[in-house]
């Protein structure tokens, strides 16, 4: 079964999607969609693939296509996804699914009505430490959950927030929990479930001239399934990313996954448990001066293939993508 992809948004992530699809057996990139015509000069632009400045022009072309990948600015994800669904395509949406629960719900409703699949990119779920953490919690090896602490300390400065760009805007970026740290909130939700009784503090330390939102904060809450939780986050770290970590305390032991991108197990001490040897974690996505979460997008594309061929189920579906946006929205709302 040959699966045809259109890539909507040809920036750092869109070009990565295109490269992975182009090298995948039985896959084909049939269109690139981007408002910037100069992306056609990008060194990774696929040879002889038609270019369109907007999704309406692509849909009108009637090029045969199965999946549209949405890798545009955050605030455009929902409207582009709905147009693709209305045109009878499956959709892959980069994180975050959107920047409000309400608009994400409209995507879920549309997908149900047209009977199409919505894949939300949550590539950190494929990271060996994350998969191991879920196994430990699901099997209750660690006992009753007492406390979970997540720390996300990254750098984003004027090298990242370019004047006149979409990054840093409330309407298209949304905030650091949407753009920088939604993958880690997804891991928290995937492993520990929903949260309640949220209290949040937000501060803008050094991005007053570059963003329309706060760069740092902390939030405390309770897990619906039991246990206390908190997240501390900031993009005001000087020069380079410092840490993305999660510490867990349970009735039978404790653990910590750390490193810059939650990529290594730093501590594991659990009663009657021997820590297994985990496969190596893939390196982070490299964006020049900045790095992001693990480069696991090839697993995402593999899941799309296997699901559409009836051999697998979606790793992160629209409802899960919606739920992560809901949690982020409630964390922010708890500061108002």
N, C-alpha and C positions, 0 to 999 in steps of 0.2 A: 504493500500500500504506500503510494507516494503522497507525502503531505507537503502542501505548499503554504509558505509563510509570507506575510507582508509585515515589514518592520516599520512601526509608526513612532518616529523619534530616533534619529541616528547620532546620538551623542555617545558618551563613554559606554553606557550599558547597551544601548541599541546596537552599536557596532559589534559589541561582544555577542549579543544574540544572533546577529547576522552571520558572524564568523562560525559560531558553533553549528547553526543550522546548515550552513553551506558545506561544512565538512561531515555532516551526518548522513549515513546511508539512507536512501529513499527520502531525502528531504530536499527542498528547493526554496530559495528566496525568490519570490516573483515580483516584489515591488518594495521600494523604499519610499517612505512618506515623511517629509520634514519641511517646515516653512523656510529653512535656510538652503537655498539652491547650492551654496558652496560645499555642502556635505558631499556632493558628487565628486569632489576632488580629494576626499578623505582616502588615505592609503588602504583602508579596509573596505572601501565601497565595493560591493560585488560587481564583477565585470558583466556588462551588457544587461543589467537589471533596470527596468523602467523606474523613473523618478517622478514623484507627485508632491506638490507643495501642500496639499491638504487631503484629508481622508475622503472628502466628498468627491474630489476629482478621481481618486483611486476607485471608489465604489462605482462611479459613472463609467469608468473604463471597462467594466465587466471582465477584468482579468480573472481567470479561474484561481481561486484561493480557498484555503481551508481554515487558516488561523491568522489572526491579526495580533501582533505583539504590541502592547502599549508601553512605550518607554519614554514618554513625553514628560513635561513638568507635572508634579503631583496634582495640582489643581485642575488639570485637563484630563486626568485618567478616566473619570466617570463619563464625561460627555463623549469621549472618543470610544470608550468601550461600548456604550449604548448604541452609537452609530454602527459600529462593527457588528454587534449582535442583531440589530435591525436588518442589516444587509446579509444575514444568515451565515456569519462566520463564528467559529469558536474564538475565544479571546484569552490571551495571556496578559495579565496586568502586573507591571513592576510594582514593588512596594512604594508607598502605601497604596492600598486599593483606592483610596480617596482621602479627603480631609474632613469628612463628616459622616456620621453614621447614616443620616437620612439619605444622602446621595448614594451611598453604597447600597442601601436597601433597594433603591431604584434599579441598580444593576442586577441584583438577585432576582427581582420581580421580572425584569426584561428577559433574563436568561431562562427562567422557568417558562415564560410565555412562548419563546421561540425554540425551546428545547436544545439549547447550545451549552457547551461547557465553558466555565470560567476558571482559569488557573491563576492563582495569585502567587507571585514569586516570593518564596520564603526559603531561600537557599541555605540558611543556617541550620535548618532541620536536618540537613545531610551531613553536618559536621560530626565526626566521630565522638567528641566530648558531649555534644548535645544529645546524640542518639543514646549514648551511655547514660547520661543523666536521666533521660525519660525512662529507660529500662529500670534504673535504680528506684525511681519514685513510683512507677507503676507496679513494680513487684513488692513494694513496701519493705525492701531490704533495709532501708534507713529507719523504719518504724514510723511512728506518728510524726507528722511535720510540725515543727515548732516555729522556725524562723527562716526567712529567705531574704537575703540582701543582694541587690544588683547594683553595681557601680559601672557607669559608662563615662569615661573621661577622655575626650578627644580634643583635637585642635581643628578649628576652622577659623581662618582669619581673612585678611584682605586678598590673599592669593586665591581664595575660594569664592568670596562674595564680590563679584565683579560689578561695577556700576552699570546699571541698565539691564542687568540680567534678572532672571526669575528667582534665583536663589536669594533667600532672605526676605521675600515678600510673603505677606500673610495669605494672599489669595492663591498663589501658585506653589509656594514652598510649604507653608503651614506651620512650621516650627521644627525644632531639633528632634523631638520625639517622633515626628513623622519621617523626616528625611535621614537623620543620622542613626536613630536608635530604635526604629520600629521593629527591626529584625530581632533585637534582644527582648523587646516586650512580647514579640510573637513566641520566642522560646519560653518565656515565663508563662504565658497563657497555655501553650501547648503542653507544658510539663505539669503546671500546678493548677491551672484552671482560672476561673474568673475571680475578680476582686470586688470588695465592697468597703464601705466606711472609709472613704479616701480623704486625706488631708494633704494639701500641697502648698509648697512655697516656691515662688519663682523669682529670679533675679537676672537682670541683664548687666553683666560685669564689664564687658569690653567690646560690645557690638552695637553700641548706640547709633553709630553712623552707617552700619552695614545691614542691619536686620530690623524688621518690624515686630520682632518678638524676643522673648527672653532667651538667653543662651544657657542658663543653668537653673537647676532646681532640685528639690527633694520631695518625695511623696511617701507617706506611710499609709498602710491599708491592711485589711484582713483578707485572707483567701476564703472564698465561699466554702471550700472543702475543708477549712481549718488551717490555722497557723497565721502568724504575722508576717508581713512583708514590707519591704521598702525599696525604693529606687533612688539613687543619687546620680545626677547626670550633668554634664557640662561640655560645651565646645569652646571654653575659654582657656583650655590648657595651652601653655606656651609651646609653639613651634611644631610639635608632633603629637600624634595620639599616644596616650599613656596606658590606658587600661580599659578592658571590658571584662567584667567578672561577675560571677554569681556564687555566693556562699550559702550553704544549706545546713541547718541544724535540725536533727531529728532525734527521736527518743533512743535510737540504737546507734547513732554515729553522726559524723559531720563530713562535709566535703567542700571543696572550692575548685571551680573551674575559672581560670584566669588567662593571663596573657593580654596582648593588645586587643585581641578580637575573640575572646572567650574560646581560645584555640588549644588550651592545654589544661590537664588536670594537675593542679598545684598541691592539693591535699585530699586525702581520702583515708578516713579512719572509722570503720564501721564494724560492729560486732560480728564475728564469725564470717567475715567477708574478705575475699582476696581480690584485689584490684586486677582486672584483666589488662593485657597489653592491647592498647587501641591502635588502629591504623593511623598513619600520619594525617594531619589536617592539611588541606590545601592552603596555599598562600593566599593573602588577602588580595582583593581587586586593587589594582594599581592605577591611580588617576594622576600620575605625575607627582606634584608636591604632596598629594594626599593618598591615603589608602583607606579601604573600607572593609566590609565583611568578606568572609572566605569566598574564593572564586569557585563556586559550586553550580554555576548556571548550566553546565552540561548535564547535571543530574535532573534539573528542571525540564530541559528539553527532552531528555530520555523519558521522563514521566509523562510528558505530553504525548509522545509517540505511543507509549505502551497503553495509556488510557484510551486514546482514540482508536487503538486497534483492539480494545477489549481485553487487554492482558493485565491491567492494573487499575487502581483508583487514584484520584487526584491527591497529591501530597498536601496541598493547601487549597481548599476550595473557596468559593465566594463567601460562604457564611463565616469561615474562619478569618478571611481577610477583613470582612465587616467587623468581626468581633475585636480584632486588634485595633482597628480605628475607633471603635466604641470605647475601649479601655483608655486609649490615648486621649480621646475627647473628654472623658470623665476625669482623668488626671488633671488636665488643664482646667476644666470647669471647677474643680475643687479648690482652685486658687482664687476664684472670683467671689 
